[in-house]
Each structure stands twice: as structure tokens, then as C-alpha cells.
């Protein structure tokens, strides 16, 4: 399994603040993050080979009570065993999860793009861990942890 988060780093932004936005919603260690610098573009990239960074996101989805919306966004970006979706960078800086499209304007400073490649793991177990369905606001068929089976 591989979890990768990418966020643009504009000249007007602090590298530390963009890193903080990512780490407020995803539990990456500092050594799992770096800045890629191109001619006219920079981005903060964090990557890990385990589901650990997603544990904070899973917790926030439950505490913000947005499991159904999250499940919809996450499934919308699914292609085989890869899930790709975007989070609002400003909301993440405040420790909140807000899904967005990659459109300019919805997240003026750019979105945090999250790509989760679960490899040979069971996608149903993954989605039932990260964002289970709910009934009357309570998670159903919830996986307590995610392990590749």
C-alpha cells in the first residue's frame, strides 16, 4: 500500500504552513515529506508505504460526522485499487476535512491531492475502514482497522 499527498507550494506561501496543512489531516512523519522544485512550480510531497497516515483522516471524518459525503468523494475517485481525491488546503490548515474538486476557485491556494494505492488489498475492506456507510448517523459494516488481507 502506498499513500501519497501532494500540495502546490506557491511563492506567497510558507513551506512550513503547507506541510502543516497536510499533517493536520494526514499523519505523515516529517521525514516522509519533501519539496519537489521545478522551473516554475513547487509542491510539497508526503509519501508512506502503510495506511498509518490515513488514521488521522479516518478519525476526522468520524468526528466531523461527514462519513457519507467522504465515502461518496473517495469512491468517485476510484480506479481499480487506486483512490484519488482532493482536500481543501485552507480547511486542512485549520485541522478540518473539506473535499473539493481540483477546480481553481474551490481551493484558491490549490488542493491537497491524495492518492492511495492499496495494491492487492481488498478495496471493500479499505472503504469500510476509511469511510463506512452510515445508518441514522452511525457507521455500519465498519472495519476497526485496515489490514491488507
N, C-alpha and C positions, 0 to 999 in steps of 0.2 A: 504494500500500500504506500502511496506517495501523496502527501498533502502539500500543495504549493499556493502561496498567496503572493500576488503582485499588485503594487500600487504605484502610480506615477509620482515622481518627485519633481515638482516644479521649482523654478528658481526662487520663487517667493516663499517657499515652504522650508521648514526645518526638517532635516533628515530624522532627528530625534522624535519630532511630533508625528511624522508619518509612521515611523516604527512603532510609536506608542499607540497610534490608532489601530494598527494591525494587532499588536499584542494585547490590546484591551479586549478584543473579541476572540482571539486565537492564541492558544498557549504555546507560542514558539519561544525557545531559548534565544538569547541574544546571538549566540554563536551559530544559530541556524538561519541567520538573516545577513544580507549584504546589499550593497547598492550596485546595480549594473549601470555603467555610464556609457552612453553612445554619443555620437556627434552632437545631436540637438535634443537629446532625450535622456532622462534618468528614471530609474524605477527601483523601489525597494522590493526585494525578493526574499521571501522566507520559505524554507522547504524542510520537510521531515519525512522519514520513512515509517511513520506509525500514525495511528489515529489520535495520539495524545494531544496535538494542537487543537483538535476538534472538541475536546471535553469542555472547554470554556464556552464554546459556541453552543453546544448542546444544553448546557446549564442556562445560558442566557435566553435561549428560545423558550425554555420552560418558565423561567422567572418572568419574562415579558409576556407570557401567555400568547405566543404567536406561532404555535406548532403547526396549525393548519395552513397558514399562509406560507410558512417556511417550507413545509412539505411540498406545497404546490410549486414554489420557486425552484427548489432543489430538483424536483422531478422534471420540471420543464427544461432544465439544462442537462438532462441525462443523455448520454450516448454510449450504449453498451454498459461498460463498467467504469465510465468516467462521468463525474458530475461537475458541472461548471456553472457558477453563478456569481453575482456581483453584490457587494455590500457598499453602502454609502460611507465614504471615508469620514465625513464630519460627524455622523452619528457614532461611528466606531470610536472616534477620538473621545466621545463622551461616555463610552462604555455601553452603547446601545446598538442593537442589531436592527438595521433597516435595509431591506433588499431593494435593489434598483436595477434598472436596465443599464446598458453601457452608454446610453444616450447622454450627450453633453447637456447640461442643464439640470438633470435629475440629481447629479452629484457634481457640482461645478468644479471641484478640485480633483475630479476623477474618482473612479470607483476602485475598491479593492476587489480584484478578480481572484476568486478562489477556485482551484482545480483540484479535485480529489479523484485519484486513480486508485480504485480498490482492487485492481488486478484480478485475480481469480476468486476473490471473496464473493460472498453471496450478497447481491445488491438489496434484496428484501430485508435481510438482517441489518444491513447498513442503514437503510432509510428508517426502519423501525427503531433504530437506536438514536439517530441524529434528530429525527422529527417524526415521531409516531403519529398515527391518526388519533383523533380525539372523539369522545362521545360526551356531550354535556360538559365540555371543558376539561375532561380527564383523559389522559393518554390511555389508549388500548393497544394491545399487542406490542407493548413496549419492551425493547431489549435493554437490560440494565447496563450492559457494556457491549462494546463491539469487538469481537474477535473473529478473525478470518477462519471460517470453518470449511 
